[in-house]
Amino acid sequence: MEVVFRSKRRRKLAKEEEHIDYISCLPDTILRDIISLLPTKNGECTHVFSSCWCQIWRSAPLNLDLNPDFDVLPIPMYIPTRVILRILSTHQGPIHRLSIPEVYLYYRNDHAMILDIWLRFPTVDRLQELEFQHDRHCRRIPPLPPLPTSVHCFSSTLRVASFGHCNFLGGNSANRHHFLLLKNLSLFDVNISESSLHSLLASCPILESLLLIGQMGCSHIQIVSPTLRSICVCPGYLNFELPQLIIDDAPCLERLLHFQKFNSMKSPSQ
């Protein structure tokens, strides 16, 4: 009888344990990390497990990617600016990734100011990945918009950066920026002098990947970096003539990729 009693007790305990929500018992910081690693559509479903996940979702690190998902919707749908402002101003947790395609920065008098305002919200003060492109038609109405001064706020947090159709020259020189943790840098059709690019690379002490697409605003580029492992160059959408590339000092360089067409290109980090 004693053996039967113990066996029933074990089965009862095992059955009770099946209904215990061990995940929700984890600390909130771990739960936020779990949600931040999930795709957005999967993260939204976590509230089904427990009501406490709703609050965790609101304060979890956010990856805000404004690029339309053509795999989900055949016709692109864009988020109104007022909705983006509401997300940036009301999200209770940090924003780790912000990707802004050029459709949100279509050429107008205030588009550079709007981008600078977005980057100054407290929710993005620990930004790890930043991607933006001003409208490519900016080149038809020079000068190009300057690199936002607010970018220097991410000097100690940014790990991945992609800047498109902006100006590194003049008072907003690359000399002002230092990206201590930056590993991947991409430049799309920018205006940057050879000296400014040299200063920019020097300000990234652990940079591993450099992607240069389209016009750079200078006739030749000299690469000096003790950490770069991969360099990729491409003429871009309009097949601009690439500047002369000179690898002066890059002892860790493993790959040098030259793509003739933009559509056939992959990131050098892949």
C-alpha positions as CSV (number, residue, x, y, z in Angstrom):
1,M,0.0,0.0,0.0
2,E,2.8,2.3,0.8
3,V,4.4,1.8,-2.6
4,V,1.0,2.5,-4.3
5,F,0.5,5.6,-2.2
6,R,4.0,7.0,-3.1
7,S,3.4,6.2,-6.8
8,K,0.1,8.1,-6.8
9,R,1.7,11.0,-5.0
10,R,4.5,11.2,-7.5
11,R,2.0,11.2,-10.3
12,K,0.0,13.9,-8.6
13,L,3.1,16.1,-8.1
14,A,4.1,15.6,-11.7
15,K,0.7,16.6,-12.9
16,E,0.8,19.7,-10.8
17,E,4.2,20.6,-12.1
18,E,2.9,20.4,-15.7
19,H,0.7,23.4,-15.1
20,I,3.3,25.6,-13.4
21,D,4.3,28.6,-15.5
22,Y,8.1,28.5,-14.9
23,I,8.8,31.1,-17.6
24,S,6.6,33.8,-16.0
25,C,8.5,33.2,-12.7
26,L,11.7,34.4,-14.3
27,P,13.0,38.0,-13.5
28,D,11.5,40.7,-15.7
29,T,14.9,41.6,-17.1
30,I,15.3,38.1,-18.5
31,L,11.7,38.1,-19.9
32,R,12.4,41.4,-21.7
33,D,15.5,39.9,-23.3
34,I,13.5,36.8,-24.4
35,I,10.8,39.1,-26.1
36,S,13.5,41.2,-27.7
37,L,15.0,38.1,-29.4
38,L,11.6,37.0,-30.8
39,P,10.2,38.3,-34.2
40,T,7.6,41.0,-33.5
41,K,4.6,38.9,-34.6
42,N,5.7,36.1,-32.2
43,G,6.4,38.5,-29.4
44,E,2.9,39.9,-29.6
45,C,1.5,36.4,-28.9
46,T,3.3,36.0,-25.5
47,H,0.4,37.7,-23.7
48,V,-1.6,34.5,-24.3
49,F,0.6,32.7,-21.7
50,S,0.0,35.2,-19.0
51,S,-1.4,38.7,-18.5
52,C,1.9,39.8,-16.9
53,W,3.5,39.5,-20.4
54,C,1.6,42.5,-21.6
55,Q,3.5,44.8,-19.2
56,I,6.8,43.1,-20.1
57,W,6.1,43.6,-23.8
58,R,5.6,47.4,-23.3
59,S,8.9,47.7,-21.5
60,A,11.0,45.2,-23.5
61,P,13.9,46.4,-25.8
62,L,12.3,47.4,-29.1
63,N,13.7,46.8,-32.6
64,L,11.9,49.5,-34.7
65,D,12.3,48.6,-38.4
66,L,10.2,50.8,-40.7
67,N,11.1,49.0,-43.9
68,P,8.0,47.4,-45.5
69,D,7.8,43.6,-45.3
70,F,7.1,42.5,-48.9
71,D,7.0,38.8,-47.7
72,V,3.9,39.6,-45.6
73,L,2.2,42.3,-47.7
74,P,2.5,42.5,-51.5
75,I,1.6,46.2,-51.3
76,P,3.9,48.1,-49.0
77,M,2.2,49.9,-46.1
78,Y,3.9,52.7,-44.3
79,I,3.5,53.9,-40.8
80,P,2.3,57.5,-40.4
81,T,4.8,59.9,-38.8
82,R,2.4,60.6,-35.9
83,V,2.5,56.9,-35.0
84,I,6.3,56.7,-35.1
85,L,6.4,59.8,-32.8
86,R,4.0,58.1,-30.4
87,I,6.1,54.9,-30.3
88,L,9.3,56.9,-29.7
89,S,7.7,59.0,-27.0
90,T,5.6,56.4,-25.1
91,H,7.6,53.1,-25.3
92,Q,8.6,52.2,-21.7
93,G,11.7,50.3,-22.6
94,P,14.8,51.1,-24.7
95,I,14.9,51.0,-28.5
96,H,18.0,48.9,-29.6
97,R,17.5,49.1,-33.4
98,L,16.1,51.9,-35.6
99,S,15.9,51.4,-39.3
100,I,14.4,54.3,-41.4
101,P,14.1,53.9,-45.2
102,E,14.2,56.9,-47.5
103,V,10.4,57.0,-48.0
104,Y,10.2,58.5,-44.5
105,L,12.8,61.1,-45.3
106,Y,11.5,62.2,-48.7
107,Y,13.1,65.5,-49.7
108,R,11.5,68.5,-48.0
109,N,12.8,71.4,-46.0
110,D,12.3,69.8,-42.6
111,H,13.3,66.2,-43.2
112,A,16.7,66.6,-41.7
113,M,15.2,68.2,-38.6
114,I,12.7,65.4,-38.3
115,L,15.4,62.8,-38.2
116,D,17.3,64.7,-35.6
117,I,14.2,65.0,-33.4
118,W,13.6,61.2,-33.7
119,L,17.1,60.5,-32.6
120,R,16.9,62.7,-29.5
121,F,14.1,60.8,-27.8
122,P,15.2,59.3,-24.5
123,T,14.0,55.9,-25.7
124,V,16.8,55.7,-28.2
125,D,19.7,56.9,-26.0
126,R,21.1,53.4,-25.9
127,L,20.7,52.6,-29.5
128,Q,22.8,49.7,-30.8
129,E,21.8,49.6,-34.5
130,L,21.0,52.7,-36.6
131,E,20.1,52.7,-40.3
132,F,18.7,55.6,-42.3
133,Q,18.8,56.9,-45.8
134,H,17.6,60.4,-46.9
135,D,15.8,60.5,-50.2
136,R,18.2,59.7,-53.0
137,H,16.9,62.6,-55.1
138,C,18.6,64.9,-52.6
139,R,21.6,64.9,-54.9
140,R,19.5,66.7,-57.5
141,I,19.1,69.6,-55.1
142,P,22.4,70.1,-53.3
143,P,23.8,70.2,-50.7
144,L,23.0,66.9,-49.2
145,P,21.5,66.9,-45.7
146,P,24.2,66.8,-43.0
147,L,24.7,63.8,-40.7
148,P,22.5,64.6,-37.7
149,T,24.5,66.0,-34.8
150,S,22.4,63.7,-32.5
151,V,24.3,60.7,-33.9
152,H,27.2,61.5,-31.5
153,C,24.9,60.6,-28.6
154,F,25.3,56.9,-29.5
155,S,29.1,56.9,-29.5
156,S,29.3,54.4,-26.6
157,T,26.4,52.1,-27.7
158,L,26.3,51.9,-31.5
159,R,27.4,48.6,-32.9
160,V,25.9,48.7,-36.5
161,A,25.5,51.9,-38.5
162,S,24.3,52.6,-42.0
163,F,24.1,56.2,-43.3
164,G,22.7,57.1,-46.7
165,H,22.6,60.3,-48.8
166,C,24.0,62.6,-46.2
167,N,27.0,65.0,-45.9
168,F,30.0,64.5,-43.7
169,L,31.7,67.7,-44.9
170,G,31.8,71.2,-43.4
171,G,30.9,71.9,-39.8
172,N,29.5,68.4,-39.3
173,S,32.7,66.6,-39.9
174,A,33.4,63.0,-39.1
175,N,36.1,64.3,-36.7
176,R,33.3,65.0,-34.2
177,H,32.2,61.4,-34.0
178,H,33.7,58.5,-32.0
179,F,32.1,55.1,-32.1
180,L,33.8,53.0,-29.6
181,L,31.7,49.8,-30.1
182,L,31.0,50.1,-33.8
183,K,31.7,46.9,-35.8
184,N,29.7,47.3,-39.0
185,L,29.6,50.6,-41.0
186,S,27.8,51.2,-44.3
187,L,27.9,54.4,-46.4
188,F,25.4,54.9,-49.3
189,D,26.0,57.8,-51.7
190,V,27.5,60.2,-49.2
191,N,29.7,63.2,-49.4
192,I,32.8,62.6,-47.5
193,S,36.4,63.8,-48.0
194,E,39.3,61.4,-47.9
195,S,40.5,63.0,-44.6
196,S,37.0,62.8,-43.1
197,L,36.8,59.1,-43.9
198,H,40.2,58.5,-42.5
199,S,39.1,60.2,-39.3
200,L,35.9,58.3,-39.2
201,L,37.7,54.9,-39.5
202,A,40.2,56.0,-36.8
203,S,37.3,56.8,-34.5
204,C,36.0,53.2,-34.7
205,P,38.7,51.2,-32.8
206,I,37.0,47.7,-33.2
207,L,35.5,48.2,-36.7
208,E,35.4,44.9,-38.7
209,S,33.2,45.5,-41.7
210,L,33.0,48.4,-44.1
211,L,30.5,48.7,-47.0
212,L,30.8,51.5,-49.5
213,I,28.0,52.0,-52.1
214,G,27.7,54.6,-54.9
215,Q,29.3,58.1,-54.8
216,M,31.6,59.1,-52.0
217,G,32.3,62.6,-53.0
218,C,36.1,62.1,-53.4
219,S,38.3,60.7,-56.2
220,H,40.1,58.1,-54.1
221,I,39.8,56.4,-50.7
222,Q,42.7,55.3,-48.6
223,I,42.0,52.6,-46.0
224,V,44.0,52.5,-42.8
225,S,42.5,50.3,-40.1
226,P,44.1,47.8,-37.8
227,T,40.8,45.9,-37.2
228,L,39.0,45.8,-40.6
229,R,38.3,42.2,-41.7
230,S,36.0,42.8,-44.7
231,I,35.5,45.6,-47.2
232,C,32.8,45.7,-49.9
233,V,32.4,48.3,-52.6
234,C,29.5,48.6,-55.2
235,P,28.6,51.3,-57.7
236,G,25.0,51.5,-56.4
237,Y,21.7,51.8,-58.2
238,L,22.9,54.2,-60.9
239,N,26.3,52.5,-61.5
240,F,28.3,55.6,-60.3
241,E,32.0,55.4,-61.0
242,L,33.7,54.2,-57.8
243,P,36.6,56.2,-56.3
244,Q,40.0,54.6,-56.4
245,L,40.4,52.3,-53.4
246,I,43.9,52.1,-51.8
247,I,44.5,49.6,-49.0
248,D,47.3,51.3,-47.2
249,D,47.4,49.5,-43.9
250,A,44.8,46.8,-43.0
251,P,46.7,43.8,-41.4
252,C,43.5,41.9,-40.4
253,L,41.8,42.2,-43.8
254,E,40.4,38.8,-45.0
255,R,37.9,39.8,-47.7
256,L,37.8,42.5,-50.4
257,L,34.6,42.3,-52.4
258,H,33.7,44.3,-55.5
259,F,30.1,44.0,-56.9
260,Q,29.2,45.3,-60.3
261,K,25.4,45.4,-59.5
262,F,23.7,46.4,-56.3
263,N,21.1,43.6,-56.4
264,S,23.8,40.9,-56.4
265,M,25.5,42.3,-53.4
266,K,25.5,40.9,-49.9
267,S,26.7,42.6,-46.7
268,P,30.4,41.9,-46.0
269,S,29.4,40.8,-42.6
270,Q,27.4,37.8,-44.0
